[in-house]
């Protein structure tokens, strides 16, 4: 797990690729979504709710709503850091706040609040989180509440 970031929270890093730059000289809006989603999934792996969860339980988190705010531009070659904060979960949904920072200058470039539902990949239908998934989600929420990142050992 990548800890600590300046905030102390788990994170993943990336950088702005030249091919992501638009006519205006900054990262095109479509790549914000791609980057936040991709690196957000890597952080979910740290909580036991990413690829490993899908392979173990044949379930996945499908995004049903995302609200993106662009706050400050990033440009080609800029180093980036993504942090994900769980906001809430219930029997079938997980709400997260994903933040994109310029990693060297530490400014917030964009945020995305995302709601995902748990889906059984055999039936392709929304289903309840199982006991283990709920335990992992609760452990993650508790770690964020207490800022005790050692609780987030890989699953």
N, C-alpha and C positions, 0 to 999 in steps of 0.2 A: 504494500500500500504506500502511495506517495503521501507522506506526512512529514513535516507540516507545510502547508501553504501559508502565505501571510495571515490568512484568517484562522489557520490551524485545522481547517477541514480537509478531508480527502479530496484529491484533484487528479486530473489528467492534463497532459500538455500536448500542444500541436503548434502549427505555424501556418500563416497564410501563404498559399501556393500562388505562383504567378498566374496560373490559368483561372484563378478565382476572381481576378480583378476585372472590373467592368469599365465601361467607357469613362466613368467619372474618377477613375484612379483609386477606388477603394474596393473592398471585398463585396461582391454581389450578394444581395439579400438571400438568395437561395442557399448559398454556402454557409450562412449563419445557422440555418435550420439543420443542414447536414452535419455540420461540425458539432453543434450542441447535442444533437441526437446521438451521433457516433461516440463522442467522448462521454456523454451522459451514460450510455450503456456500459462503457468500460468502468465507470464509477459504480454502477449497479452491480457489476461483477464483484467488486470489493465487498458488497453487502450480501453476497450470495443470491442476488436476484437478477443476474444477467444471463449470460450464455450457459453457465453451469446449472442454473435453475431450470432453464428450458430443456437442457439435455437430461437432467435428473427426473423432472416431473412431467415432461412433454406439455408444458404450459408456457405461455409467453405474455409479455406486457404489450398490449396494442394501444397506441396513442389514439384517443378519441377527441381530444381537444388540446390545442396549444395556442398560447397567447405570447407573441414575441414583441419585445420592445427594443428598438435600436437606439442606443444612447450616445455612442461616439464611434467614429469610423476606425477601422483597422486597414492596413495596407500591405502590399506584397512583402513577404519576409518577416512580418511582425510575429514575435513569439507570443503564443496564447496559452492561457490556462483556463480550464473549465472546472467549476465546482458545482456540485449537486447537493441540494438540501431537501430531504423529505419533509413535506408539509403536513400530510395526513394520509391515512389509509383506512379503509373499511373492509367489509367482507369480500369485495370484488374490485375495488379501485385503489390506485395509488396516485397521489398528487405530489409533484416535485417542482422545485424552483431550480432552474439551471442558469448559471451565470457565466458569462464569457469575459475574461479579463485580458488586457494587454499585460503579458507576464513581466516585462522589464519595468514598465512605467506604472504598473499596478492600477490602471484605471478600468472601470467597468464599462465594457463596450456594448453588451446586450444581455437581456434576460429573457428567459422563456419559462412560463409556468405551464406545466404539462399534466394532463390527466390521462392515465392509462388504465385499462381494464385487463383483468386476468382472463386469458383465453385458453381453453383446452384445444391443443393443436390437432387432435383427432376429430373432434366434433365441430371445431371452428366456432364454438359458442362460448360466451362469457360464463365463467364459473367462479365459485368461491375460492379464495386462497386456502390451501391446506394448512394443517397445523404447523408444519415446519416453515412454510412461507410466512405465516402470521408471526411465528417466533422470530424469524429473521427480521421482518419488518419492525416488530416491536423493539428488538435489540438495537436496530439502527436508529429508531426514533429516540430511544433512551440515550444512546451515545451522543446524539446531537443535542439533546436537552442538557446533558451533564458535561458535554464537551470532553468525554472520556473516549478518545479515538481507539484506545487499545481494545475496546469492546467489539471493534469491527474487524476482527481477524478473519482472513479469507475462509470461506466455507468449502 
